[in-house]
Amino acid sequence: MRIVVAVVIALACQRAHANSPLEPPDQPVVASYRGATLAADGVAVGLVAVGIATETNILVLLGVSTYLVVPPLKHVTNERNARAAASVAMRVGLPLLGVLIGDSLPRDCGPTGDCAGPPLAIYLGLGAGVVAAAALDGIFLAKGDSPPSQPRAAWTPVARPTHGGFALGVAGQF
């Protein structure tokens, strides 16, 4: 009968190891990289502004590319792929939403009723979407990890056969 009890206890319990299976694997703690994403956004906006002012399309294209690629790439290099996808979605979606809202606002086309060119509200909506996406990315997505908390006390029952019987015990970290 003692052998049956020992076998049942041995099968139900875990074996104690030097590296407890209750400890989570060490994950690297990522420091905040907000400065890098906000600097990339500042460079992107600057390139677009200079490109528009000097009528240099390549600078505008380079600025838009920097805005769309560099901050999400920074998330990927920090092994935060879900944050990179969210960053791309915000960087495309919020400016488009701003354009749609700006386009839906009523226009004052004067007495002739002929509106020449897109209204200023479209450009303001685009700019607001760009600023909102950059700010949300920097504030929420590029934040670092919080420092690891102290491990909680954990225990597990241990049973092992001995010469002439079995031993029961508790192993853990306290």
PyRosetta script that sets phi, psi and omega in degrees:
from pyrosetta import init, pose_from_sequence

init()
pose = pose_from_sequence("MRIVVAVVIALACQRAHANSPLEPPDQPVVASYRGATLAADGVAVGLVAVGIATETNILVLLGVSTYLVVPPLKHVTNERNARAAASVAMRVGLPLLGVLIGDSLPRDCGPTGDCAGPPLAIYLGLGAGVVAAAALDGIFLAKGDSPPSQPRAAWTPVARPTHGGFALGVAGQF")
pose.set_psi(1, -38.6)
pose.set_omega(1, 179.7)
pose.set_phi(2, -62.9)
pose.set_psi(2, -33.7)
pose.set_omega(2, -179.8)
pose.set_phi(3, -67.5)
pose.set_psi(3, -40.4)
pose.set_omega(3, 178.5)
pose.set_phi(4, -62.8)
pose.set_psi(4, -44.8)
pose.set_omega(4, 178.9)
pose.set_phi(5, -63.6)
pose.set_psi(5, -42.3)
pose.set_omega(5, 179.7)
pose.set_phi(6, -63.8)
pose.set_psi(6, -41.0)
pose.set_omega(6, 179.3)
pose.set_phi(7, -66.4)
pose.set_psi(7, -43.1)
pose.set_omega(7, 179.7)
pose.set_phi(8, -62.8)
pose.set_psi(8, -45.4)
pose.set_omega(8, 179.5)
pose.set_phi(9, -65.8)
pose.set_psi(9, -40.9)
pose.set_omega(9, -179.8)
pose.set_phi(10, -64.5)
pose.set_psi(10, -37.3)
pose.set_omega(10, 179.4)
pose.set_phi(11, -74.8)
pose.set_psi(11, -29.5)
pose.set_omega(11, -177.0)
pose.set_phi(12, -83.0)
pose.set_psi(12, -22.1)
pose.set_omega(12, -175.2)
pose.set_phi(13, -102.0)
pose.set_psi(13, 157.8)
pose.set_omega(13, 176.4)
pose.set_phi(14, -94.5)
pose.set_psi(14, 156.2)
pose.set_omega(14, 177.3)
pose.set_phi(15, -85.9)
pose.set_psi(15, 138.7)
pose.set_omega(15, 179.4)
pose.set_phi(16, -75.6)
pose.set_psi(16, 135.3)
pose.set_omega(16, 179.0)
pose.set_phi(17, -125.3)
pose.set_psi(17, 161.2)
pose.set_omega(17, 176.6)
pose.set_phi(18, -63.5)
pose.set_psi(18, -41.9)
pose.set_omega(18, 175.1)
pose.set_phi(19, -97.4)
pose.set_psi(19, 103.4)
pose.set_omega(19, -175.9)
pose.set_phi(20, -62.1)
pose.set_psi(20, 135.6)
pose.set_omega(20, 177.0)
pose.set_phi(21, -70.2)
pose.set_psi(21, -9.1)
pose.set_omega(21, 179.1)
pose.set_phi(22, -79.5)
pose.set_psi(22, -18.3)
pose.set_omega(22, -179.9)
pose.set_phi(23, -79.2)
pose.set_psi(23, 133.3)
pose.set_omega(23, 176.7)
pose.set_phi(24, -70.9)
pose.set_psi(24, 151.1)
pose.set_omega(24, 178.3)
pose.set_phi(25, -64.4)
pose.set_psi(25, 148.4)
pose.set_omega(25, 179.9)
pose.set_phi(26, -65.0)
pose.set_psi(26, 122.9)
pose.set_omega(26, 177.5)
pose.set_phi(27, -111.5)
pose.set_psi(27, 138.0)
pose.set_omega(27, -179.9)
pose.set_phi(28, -66.4)
pose.set_psi(28, 138.1)
pose.set_omega(28, 177.7)
pose.set_phi(29, -88.0)
pose.set_psi(29, 123.0)
pose.set_omega(29, -178.6)
pose.set_phi(30, -93.9)
pose.set_psi(30, 124.9)
pose.set_omega(30, 176.3)
pose.set_phi(31, -74.9)
pose.set_psi(31, 161.2)
pose.set_omega(31, 179.5)
pose.set_phi(32, -61.7)
pose.set_psi(32, 136.7)
pose.set_omega(32, 175.7)
pose.set_phi(33, -123.3)
pose.set_psi(33, 34.1)
pose.set_omega(33, 178.6)
pose.set_phi(34, -60.6)
pose.set_psi(34, -42.9)
pose.set_omega(34, -178.2)
pose.set_phi(35, -57.9)
pose.set_psi(35, -40.2)
pose.set_omega(35, -178.7)
pose.set_phi(36, -66.9)
pose.set_psi(36, -43.9)
pose.set_omega(36, -179.0)
pose.set_phi(37, -69.6)
pose.set_psi(37, -39.9)
pose.set_omega(37, 179.4)
pose.set_phi(38, -69.1)
pose.set_psi(38, -34.5)
pose.set_omega(38, 176.4)
pose.set_phi(39, -65.9)
pose.set_psi(39, -41.2)
pose.set_omega(39, 177.8)
pose.set_phi(40, -63.0)
pose.set_psi(40, -39.8)
pose.set_omega(40, 177.7)
pose.set_phi(41, -66.3)
pose.set_psi(41, -38.3)
pose.set_omega(41, 177.0)
pose.set_phi(42, -64.0)
pose.set_psi(42, -42.5)
pose.set_omega(42, 177.3)
pose.set_phi(43, -63.5)
pose.set_psi(43, -41.5)
pose.set_omega(43, -179.3)
pose.set_phi(44, -62.5)
pose.set_psi(44, -46.8)
pose.set_omega(44, 179.4)
pose.set_phi(45, -64.2)
pose.set_psi(45, -39.7)
pose.set_omega(45, 178.1)
pose.set_phi(46, -62.5)
pose.set_psi(46, -43.1)
pose.set_omega(46, 178.6)
pose.set_phi(47, -63.2)
pose.set_psi(47, -41.2)
pose.set_omega(47, 178.7)
pose.set_phi(48, -65.0)
pose.set_psi(48, -43.5)
pose.set_omega(48, -179.4)
pose.set_phi(49, -63.2)
pose.set_psi(49, -45.7)
pose.set_omega(49, 179.2)
pose.set_phi(50, -66.1)
pose.set_psi(50, -39.3)
pose.set_omega(50, 178.6)
pose.set_phi(51, -63.1)
pose.set_psi(51, -39.7)
pose.set_omega(51, 177.9)
pose.set_phi(52, -69.8)
pose.set_psi(52, -42.3)
pose.set_omega(52, -178.0)
pose.set_phi(53, -64.8)
pose.set_psi(53, -37.8)
pose.set_omega(53, -177.8)
pose.set_phi(54, -97.6)
pose.set_psi(54, 1.6)
pose.set_omega(54, -178.6)
pose.set_phi(55, 56.2)
pose.set_psi(55, 43.8)
pose.set_omega(55, 177.8)
pose.set_phi(56, -109.4)
pose.set_psi(56, 103.1)
pose.set_omega(56, -174.2)
pose.set_phi(57, -64.5)
pose.set_psi(57, -31.0)
pose.set_omega(57, -178.5)
pose.set_phi(58, -65.6)
pose.set_psi(58, -34.6)
pose.set_omega(58, 177.4)
pose.set_phi(59, -68.7)
pose.set_psi(59, -39.0)
pose.set_omega(59, 176.9)
pose.set_phi(60, -63.2)
pose.set_psi(60, -45.2)
pose.set_omega(60, 179.2)
pose.set_phi(61, -63.6)
pose.set_psi(61, -41.3)
pose.set_omega(61, 177.6)
pose.set_phi(62, -64.9)
pose.set_psi(62, -39.9)
pose.set_omega(62, 177.6)
pose.set_phi(63, -65.0)
pose.set_psi(63, -44.9)
pose.set_omega(63, 178.9)
pose.set_phi(64, -64.7)
pose.set_psi(64, -40.4)
pose.set_omega(64, 177.8)
pose.set_phi(65, -63.9)
pose.set_psi(65, -41.3)
pose.set_omega(65, 177.9)
pose.set_phi(66, -62.1)
pose.set_psi(66, -43.2)
pose.set_omega(66, 179.7)
pose.set_phi(67, -61.6)
pose.set_psi(67, -40.7)
pose.set_omega(67, -175.2)
pose.set_phi(68, -83.6)
pose.set_psi(68, -26.0)
pose.set_omega(68, -170.3)
pose.set_phi(69, -107.7)
pose.set_psi(69, -44.5)
pose.set_omega(69, -168.5)
pose.set_phi(70, -65.6)
pose.set_psi(70, -52.0)
pose.set_omega(70, 179.4)
pose.set_phi(71, -61.4)
pose.set_psi(71, -43.9)
pose.set_omega(71, 175.0)
pose.set_phi(72, -61.5)
pose.set_psi(72, -35.5)
pose.set_omega(72, 177.3)
pose.set_phi(73, -64.8)
pose.set_psi(73, -34.3)
pose.set_omega(73, 176.5)
pose.set_phi(74, -65.0)
pose.set_psi(74, -36.9)
pose.set_omega(74, 175.5)
pose.set_phi(75, -63.8)
pose.set_psi(75, -42.4)
pose.set_omega(75, -179.5)
pose.set_phi(76, -64.0)
pose.set_psi(76, -41.3)
pose.set_omega(76, 179.9)
pose.set_phi(77, -66.4)
pose.set_psi(77, -21.0)
pose.set_omega(77, 175.3)
pose.set_phi(78, -95.8)
pose.set_psi(78, 14.3)
pose.set_omega(78, 177.8)
pose.set_phi(79, 58.4)
pose.set_psi(79, 42.0)
pose.set_omega(79, 177.4)
pose.set_phi(80, -120.9)
pose.set_psi(80, 70.0)
pose.set_omega(80, -173.5)
pose.set_phi(81, -67.5)
pose.set_psi(81, -36.3)
pose.set_omega(81, 178.1)
pose.set_phi(82, -65.7)
pose.set_psi(82, -37.8)
pose.set_omega(82, 176.9)
pose.set_phi(83, -67.4)
pose.set_psi(83, -34.3)
pose.set_omega(83, 177.3)
pose.set_phi(84, -64.7)
pose.set_psi(84, -42.5)
pose.set_omega(84, 178.2)
pose.set_phi(85, -64.4)
pose.set_psi(85, -41.4)
pose.set_omega(85, 177.7)
pose.set_phi(86, -64.6)
pose.set_psi(86, -36.9)
pose.set_omega(86, 178.9)
pose.set_phi(87, -63.4)
pose.set_psi(87, -45.3)
pose.set_omega(87, 178.8)
pose.set_phi(88, -63.4)
pose.set_psi(88, -43.4)
pose.set_omega(88, -179.7)
pose.set_phi(89, -61.0)
pose.set_psi(89, -42.8)
pose.set_omega(89, 179.1)
pose.set_phi(90, -68.0)
pose.set_psi(90, -41.9)
pose.set_omega(90, -175.6)
pose.set_phi(91, -68.3)
pose.set_psi(91, -24.4)
pose.set_omega(91, 175.5)
pose.set_phi(92, -93.9)
pose.set_psi(92, -44.8)
pose.set_omega(92, -172.2)
pose.set_phi(93, -71.4)
pose.set_psi(93, -44.4)
pose.set_omega(93, -176.2)
pose.set_phi(94, -66.7)
pose.set_psi(94, -42.8)
pose.set_omega(94, 175.1)
pose.set_phi(95, -63.0)
pose.set_psi(95, -37.7)
pose.set_omega(95, 177.1)
pose.set_phi(96, -65.1)
pose.set_psi(96, -39.7)
pose.set_omega(96, 176.3)
pose.set_phi(97, -62.3)
pose.set_psi(97, -41.0)
pose.set_omega(97, 177.0)
pose.set_phi(98, -61.8)
pose.set_psi(98, -40.3)
pose.set_omega(98, 177.6)
pose.set_phi(99, -64.8)
pose.set_psi(99, -43.1)
pose.set_omega(99, 180.0)
pose.set_phi(100, -63.8)
pose.set_psi(100, -41.3)
pose.set_omega(100, 178.1)
pose.set_phi(101, -66.7)
pose.set_psi(101, -43.7)
pose.set_omega(101, 178.6)
pose.set_phi(102, -62.4)
pose.set_psi(102, -35.9)
pose.set_omega(102, 179.8)
pose.set_phi(103, -73.9)
pose.set_psi(103, -25.8)
pose.set_omega(103, -177.9)
pose.set_phi(104, -81.6)
pose.set_psi(104, -12.6)
pose.set_omega(104, 179.7)
pose.set_phi(105, -70.2)
pose.set_psi(105, 146.3)
pose.set_omega(105, -179.4)
pose.set_phi(106, -64.9)
pose.set_psi(106, 145.2)
pose.set_omega(106, -178.6)
pose.set_phi(107, -105.9)
pose.set_psi(107, 146.9)
pose.set_omega(107, 173.7)
pose.set_phi(108, -107.2)
pose.set_psi(108, 101.8)
pose.set_omega(108, -174.9)
pose.set_phi(109, -98.5)
pose.set_psi(109, 10.8)
pose.set_omega(109, 177.2)
pose.set_phi(110, 79.6)
pose.set_psi(110, -173.6)
pose.set_omega(110, -175.3)
pose.set_phi(111, -70.0)
pose.set_psi(111, -24.1)
pose.set_omega(111, -177.6)
pose.set_phi(112, -79.9)
pose.set_psi(112, -24.2)
pose.set_omega(112, -178.7)
pose.set_phi(113, 79.8)
pose.set_psi(113, 6.0)
pose.set_omega(113, -179.1)
pose.set_phi(114, -101.0)
pose.set_psi(114, 109.7)
pose.set_omega(114, 180.0)
pose.set_phi(115, -91.7)
pose.set_psi(115, 121.7)
pose.set_omega(115, 178.7)
pose.set_phi(116, -99.0)
pose.set_psi(116, 118.1)
pose.set_omega(116, 177.0)
pose.set_phi(117, 79.6)
pose.set_psi(117, 169.0)
pose.set_omega(117, -180.0)
pose.set_phi(118, -72.0)
pose.set_psi(118, 150.0)
pose.set_omega(118, -179.5)
pose.set_phi(119, -72.0)
pose.set_psi(119, 158.3)
pose.set_omega(119, 179.2)
pose.set_phi(120, -60.6)
pose.set_psi(120, -28.6)
pose.set_omega(120, -178.3)
pose.set_phi(121, -62.4)
pose.set_psi(121, -30.2)
pose.set_omega(121, 177.8)
pose.set_phi(122, -65.1)
pose.set_psi(122, -45.6)
pose.set_omega(122, -179.9)
pose.set_phi(123, -66.5)
pose.set_psi(123, -38.4)
pose.set_omega(123, 177.3)
pose.set_phi(124, -66.1)
pose.set_psi(124, -39.8)
pose.set_omega(124, 177.0)
pose.set_phi(125, -64.9)
pose.set_psi(125, -40.8)
pose.set_omega(125, 176.5)
pose.set_phi(126, -61.7)
pose.set_psi(126, -47.3)
pose.set_omega(126, 179.6)
pose.set_phi(127, -63.1)
pose.set_psi(127, -41.4)
pose.set_omega(127, 179.1)
pose.set_phi(128, -64.5)
pose.set_psi(128, -38.3)
pose.set_omega(128, 177.7)
pose.set_phi(129, -65.8)
pose.set_psi(129, -39.8)
pose.set_omega(129, 178.4)
pose.set_phi(130, -65.0)
pose.set_psi(130, -47.1)
pose.set_omega(130, -179.0)
pose.set_phi(131, -64.4)
pose.set_psi(131, -42.6)
pose.set_omega(131, -179.4)
pose.set_phi(132, -63.7)
pose.set_psi(132, -43.5)
pose.set_omega(132, 180.0)
pose.set_phi(133, -64.4)
pose.set_psi(133, -42.7)
pose.set_omega(133, 179.3)
pose.set_phi(134, -64.9)
pose.set_psi(134, -41.3)
pose.set_omega(134, -179.5)
pose.set_phi(135, -67.6)
pose.set_psi(135, -45.8)
pose.set_omega(135, 179.2)
pose.set_phi(136, -63.3)
pose.set_psi(136, -39.1)
pose.set_omega(136, 177.6)
pose.set_phi(137, -63.0)
pose.set_psi(137, -46.8)
pose.set_omega(137, -178.6)
pose.set_phi(138, -67.8)
pose.set_psi(138, -38.4)
pose.set_omega(138, -175.5)
pose.set_phi(139, -77.5)
pose.set_psi(139, -47.1)
pose.set_omega(139, -170.7)
pose.set_phi(140, -102.4)
pose.set_psi(140, -38.1)
pose.set_omega(140, -173.8)
pose.set_phi(141, -89.3)
pose.set_psi(141, -32.5)
pose.set_omega(141, -176.7)
pose.set_phi(142, -92.8)
pose.set_psi(142, 9.8)
pose.set_omega(142, 178.2)
pose.set_phi(143, -71.8)
pose.set_psi(143, 153.3)
pose.set_omega(143, 179.2)
pose.set_phi(144, -82.4)
pose.set_psi(144, 179.9)
pose.set_omega(144, 177.1)
pose.set_phi(145, -83.3)
pose.set_psi(145, 148.8)
pose.set_omega(145, 174.7)
pose.set_phi(146, -74.0)
pose.set_psi(146, 151.4)
pose.set_omega(146, -180.0)
pose.set_phi(147, -61.4)
pose.set_psi(147, 148.9)
pose.set_omega(147, -177.5)
pose.set_phi(148, -63.8)
pose.set_psi(148, 142.1)
pose.set_omega(148, 179.7)
pose.set_phi(149, -79.7)
pose.set_psi(149, 165.0)
pose.set_omega(149, 177.6)
pose.set_phi(150, -65.9)
pose.set_psi(150, 140.1)
pose.set_omega(150, 179.7)
pose.set_phi(151, -65.0)
pose.set_psi(151, 141.8)
pose.set_omega(151, 178.5)
pose.set_phi(152, -80.0)
pose.set_psi(152, 156.7)
pose.set_omega(152, 175.8)
pose.set_phi(153, -66.5)
pose.set_psi(153, 135.0)
pose.set_omega(153, -179.9)
pose.set_phi(154, -142.1)
pose.set_psi(154, 150.2)
pose.set_omega(154, 179.9)
pose.set_phi(155, -144.4)
pose.set_psi(155, 162.0)
pose.set_omega(155, 176.6)
pose.set_phi(156, -148.7)
pose.set_psi(156, 141.5)
pose.set_omega(156, 177.3)
pose.set_phi(157, -73.4)
pose.set_psi(157, 147.3)
pose.set_omega(157, -178.6)
pose.set_phi(158, -130.0)
pose.set_psi(158, 137.7)
pose.set_omega(158, 174.6)
pose.set_phi(159, -139.1)
pose.set_psi(159, 139.8)
pose.set_omega(159, 177.1)
pose.set_phi(160, -148.6)
pose.set_psi(160, 147.7)
pose.set_omega(160, 178.4)
pose.set_phi(161, -74.8)
pose.set_psi(161, 146.3)
pose.set_omega(161, 175.0)
pose.set_phi(162, -126.6)
pose.set_psi(162, 172.3)
pose.set_omega(162, 177.4)
pose.set_phi(163, -69.5)
pose.set_psi(163, 110.6)
pose.set_omega(163, 178.2)
pose.set_phi(164, 92.4)
pose.set_psi(164, 14.5)
pose.set_omega(164, 178.5)
pose.set_phi(165, 163.5)
pose.set_psi(165, -142.9)
pose.set_omega(165, 178.7)
pose.set_phi(166, -148.7)
pose.set_psi(166, 162.6)
pose.set_omega(166, -179.6)
pose.set_phi(167, -121.0)
pose.set_psi(167, 136.5)
pose.set_omega(167, 176.3)
pose.set_phi(168, -113.4)
pose.set_psi(168, 147.7)
pose.set_omega(168, 178.6)
pose.set_phi(169, -167.5)
pose.set_psi(169, -176.4)
pose.set_omega(169, 178.5)
pose.set_phi(170, -128.2)
pose.set_psi(170, 134.3)
pose.set_omega(170, 176.3)
pose.set_phi(171, -125.6)
pose.set_psi(171, 147.9)
pose.set_omega(171, 178.8)
pose.set_phi(172, 173.1)
pose.set_psi(172, -169.3)
pose.set_omega(172, 177.4)
pose.set_phi(173, -122.1)
pose.set_psi(173, 132.8)
pose.set_omega(173, -176.4)
pose.set_phi(174, -128.5)
pose.dump_pdb("model.pdb")
